Amino acid sequence: MSTNQPNQFEAFVRGNGFSSFILAVVFLNAIIIGLQCYPEIEAAYGPVLSSLDMVCLIIFTVEVILKLIVNRMKYFKDGWNVFDFVVVAASLLFMSSQFVSVLRILRVLRVLKTVSSIRSLRRIITSLFMAIPTIGSIALLMVIVFFVYGVIGATFFAELSPVYFGDLSKSLVTLFQIATFDDWANIYRPIAESSPLSLIYFVTFIFIAVFVMLNLVVGEIVNNAANIQTEVAEIEKEVHEIKADSSEIALLRNEVMELKLLLLEERRHRHDQAG
């Protein structure tokens, strides 16, 4: 009983049932926080919502304690566990403080526990962090493209459209607006009436800044996500092989023990005959 009880406890804490329950509480907490953003609902059901929010915080605290008991110091080796611990601990520390805005931010951050509870979301965030070095290089290239096109726009279109291309800063803001496709046609048409060659300027910028650069970012993130999936599959395969080898080793140990018992019985039999 003493050997099986800890295993059952660890299986419960690490099991899918417990994770699903915590995920449901996270969604419930998100709904509560959302309802508290409506003044009418907050005025009518404020105490009830605050009590439910406190229950959610207690459940999150119990979750952290149980995982600390099971994993001990290994708990802090996972970045998501550290995030959960900091959010819960800070929520408890600032519970009775005067920093209401800080407490609200911490309560909203609890919703991010959804990411730590769902593996697919963790994989996406991990791939995003892995893509940061490449995204940084792409961002630097985008800055250069924006600067070049900003200078060109301020040079050739300042008189035609001083509101959008009057100087470099206005030109850069306009290019950012064009990159988001926010009413860019109304920026282009008045300029095109006076300068037909402006079509080349706008089309090439949209092609480079939007279609090429953004697709590079998306492609890098997708590539990292695929690599993570491959690595996870390889790790699972290695774990499966290790388990198979462990079972074979256990069978060999049992066979060796049986041979030892047979040899001991044979020695006892010979000793009895000699006696």
C-alpha positions in Angstrom: 0.0 0.0 0.0 2.8 2.4 0.9 4.4 2.0 -2.5 1.3 2.2 -4.6 -0.2 5.3 -2.9 2.4 7.8 -4.0 2.1 6.5 -7.6 -1.6 6.9 -7.6 -1.3 10.4 -6.3 1.3 11.3 -8.9 -0.9 9.7 -11.6 -3.8 11.9 -10.4 -1.9 15.1 -10.5 -0.3 14.4 -13.8 -3.4 12.8 -15.3 -5.6 14.2 -18.1 -8.6 14.4 -15.7 -6.8 16.9 -13.4 -5.5 18.9 -16.3 -9.0 19.1 -17.9 -10.4 20.3 -14.6 -7.8 23.0 -14.3 -8.5 24.1 -17.9 -12.2 24.3 -17.2 -11.5 26.5 -14.1 -9.3 28.7 -16.3 -12.1 29.2 -18.8 -14.5 29.9 -15.9 -12.1 32.5 -14.5 -11.9 34.1 -17.9 -15.7 34.4 -18.1 -15.8 35.9 -14.6 -13.2 38.5 -15.5 -15.0 39.3 -18.7 -18.4 39.7 -16.8 -16.7 42.1 -14.3 -15.8 44.4 -17.2 -19.6 45.3 -17.5 -20.6 47.9 -15.0 -24.2 46.8 -14.9 -23.3 43.1 -14.2 -20.6 44.2 -11.7 -23.1 46.4 -9.8 -25.7 43.6 -9.6 -23.5 40.5 -9.1 -20.2 42.0 -7.9 -19.9 40.0 -4.6 -20.9 36.7 -6.3 -18.3 37.2 -9.1 -15.6 38.2 -6.5 -16.4 35.1 -4.5 -16.2 32.9 -7.6 -12.9 34.6 -8.6 -11.5 33.8 -5.1 -12.6 30.1 -5.5 -10.7 30.0 -8.8 -7.6 31.5 -7.2 -7.8 28.9 -4.4 -8.0 26.1 -7.0 -5.0 27.5 -8.8 -3.1 27.7 -5.5 -3.9 24.1 -4.7 -2.8 23.1 -8.2 0.6 24.7 -7.7 1.0 23.1 -4.3 0.1 19.6 -5.6 2.5 20.0 -8.5 5.3 21.1 -6.1 4.7 18.0 -4.0 4.9 15.7 -7.0 7.7 17.4 -8.9 9.6 19.1 -6.1 12.4 21.3 -7.6 11.9 19.9 -11.0 8.7 22.0 -11.1 10.7 25.1 -11.7 12.6 23.7 -14.6 9.6 24.2 -16.8 9.1 27.8 -17.8 5.3 27.5 -17.9 5.3 26.2 -14.3 7.4 29.2 -13.3 4.9 31.5 -15.0 1.9 29.8 -13.2 3.8 30.0 -9.9 4.6 33.8 -10.3 1.0 34.7 -11.3 -0.6 32.8 -8.5 1.9 34.0 -5.9 1.6 37.6 -7.0 -2.2 37.3 -7.0 -2.0 36.2 -3.3 0.5 38.9 -2.4 -1.5 41.7 -4.0 -4.9 40.5 -2.9 -5.3 43.0 -0.1 -3.1 45.7 -1.5 -4.0 49.2 -2.7 -2.6 48.4 -6.2 -6.0 47.5 -7.8 -4.7 47.9 -11.3 -1.8 45.5 -10.7 -4.2 43.0 -9.2 -6.5 43.2 -12.3 -3.5 42.7 -14.6 -2.5 39.6 -12.6 -6.1 38.3 -12.8 -6.1 38.7 -16.5 -2.7 36.9 -16.8 -4.4 33.9 -15.2 -6.2 33.4 -18.5 -2.8 32.7 -20.0 -2.8 29.5 -18.0 -4.8 28.2 -21.0 -1.5 28.1 -22.9 0.3 26.1 -20.2 -2.6 23.7 -20.0 -2.9 22.9 -23.7 0.1 21.2 -25.4 -0.8 22.4 -28.9 -0.8 26.0 -27.7 2.5 25.4 -25.9 4.0 24.1 -29.1 2.9 27.2 -31.1 4.4 29.6 -28.5 7.6 27.5 -28.4 7.9 27.7 -32.2 7.3 31.4 -32.0 10.1 31.9 -29.5 12.4 29.7 -31.6 11.6 31.9 -34.6 12.6 35.2 -32.8 16.2 35.3 -34.1 15.0 34.9 -37.7 12.1 37.2 -37.2 14.5 39.8 -35.9 16.5 39.6 -39.1 13.3 39.9 -41.2 12.2 42.9 -39.0 15.5 44.6 -39.6 15.1 44.1 -43.4 11.6 45.5 -43.1 12.9 48.6 -41.3 15.3 49.1 -44.2 12.6 48.7 -46.8 10.3 51.1 -44.9 13.1 53.6 -44.6 14.0 53.4 -48.3 10.3 53.7 -49.5 9.7 56.4 -46.9 12.5 58.6 -48.3 11.3 58.0 -51.8 7.7 58.8 -50.9 8.7 62.0 -49.0 10.9 63.0 -52.0 8.4 62.5 -54.9 5.0 62.8 -53.3 5.4 65.5 -50.6 3.8 68.2 -52.8 1.1 65.9 -54.2 0.0 64.6 -50.8 1.5 66.6 -47.9 -0.8 65.0 -45.4 0.5 61.5 -46.1 4.0 62.2 -47.5 4.8 65.7 -46.2 8.0 64.5 -44.4 9.8 61.2 -43.5 7.7 60.5 -40.3 4.4 61.0 -42.1 5.7 58.9 -45.0 6.6 56.0 -42.6 3.2 56.2 -40.9 1.5 56.1 -44.3 3.5 53.1 -45.4 2.5 51.3 -42.2 -1.1 52.1 -43.0 -0.7 50.8 -46.5 1.0 47.6 -45.2 -2.1 46.9 -43.1 -4.4 47.6 -46.2 -6.2 50.3 -44.1 -7.9 52.5 -46.8 -4.7 52.5 -48.9 -6.6 52.9 -52.1 -7.8 56.4 -51.1 -4.2 57.3 -50.4 -3.1 56.0 -53.8 -5.8 57.4 -56.2 -5.2 61.1 -55.7 -1.5 60.6 -56.2 -2.0 58.4 -59.2 -4.1 61.1 -60.9 -1.0 63.4 -61.0 1.7 60.8 -61.1 0.9 57.6 -63.1 4.3 56.1 -62.2 3.3 56.0 -58.5 1.6 52.7 -59.3 5.1 51.1 -59.4 5.9 52.6 -56.0 2.8 51.3 -54.3 2.7 47.9 -55.9 6.3 47.1 -55.3 6.0 48.2 -51.7 2.9 46.1 -51.0 4.5 43.1 -52.7 7.8 43.4 -50.7 6.5 44.5 -47.3 3.3 42.5 -47.2 3.4 39.4 -49.3 7.2 38.6 -49.1 8.1 39.7 -45.6 5.0 38.5 -43.7 5.1 35.2 -45.5 8.7 34.8 -44.5 7.7 35.3 -40.8 4.8 32.9 -41.1 6.9 30.3 -43.0 9.6 30.5 -40.3 7.0 29.9 -37.5 5.4 27.0 -39.4 8.8 25.5 -40.0 9.7 25.6 -36.3 6.4 24.1 -35.4 7.0 21.2 -37.8 10.5 20.7 -36.4 9.1 20.6 -32.8 6.6 18.0 -33.9 9.3 15.9 -35.4 11.5 16.2 -32.3 8.5 15.3 -30.1 7.9 12.2 -32.3 11.6 11.2 -32.1 11.6 11.6 -28.3 8.4 9.5 -28.0 10.0 6.9 -30.2 13.1 6.8 -28.0 11.1 6.6 -24.9 9.1 3.7 -26.4 12.4 1.9 -27.3 13.8 2.6 -23.8 10.6 1.1 -22.3 10.9 -2.0 -24.6 14.6 -2.4 -23.6 13.6 -2.0 -19.9 11.0 -4.8 -20.2 13.6 -7.0 -21.9 16.1 -6.3 -19.1 13.4 -7.1 -16.5 12.8 -10.5 -18.2 16.5 -11.2 -18.3 16.7 -10.4 -14.6 13.8 -12.8 -13.9 15.5 -15.5 -15.9 18.8 -15.0 -14.0 17.0 -15.2 -10.7 15.3 -18.4 -11.7 18.7 -19.8 -12.7 20.1 -18.8 -9.4 17.3 -20.5 -7.5 17.8 -23.7 -9.6 21.5 -23.7 -8.8 20.8 -23.2 -5.1 18.3 -26.0 -5.1 20.8 -28.2 -7.0 23.5 -27.4 -4.4 21.2 -28.2 -1.5 20.2 -31.4 -3.1 23.8 -32.5 -3.6 24.6 -31.4 0.0 21.7 -33.5 1.3 22.9 -36.5 -0.7 26.5 -36.1 0.6 25.2 -35.8 4.2 
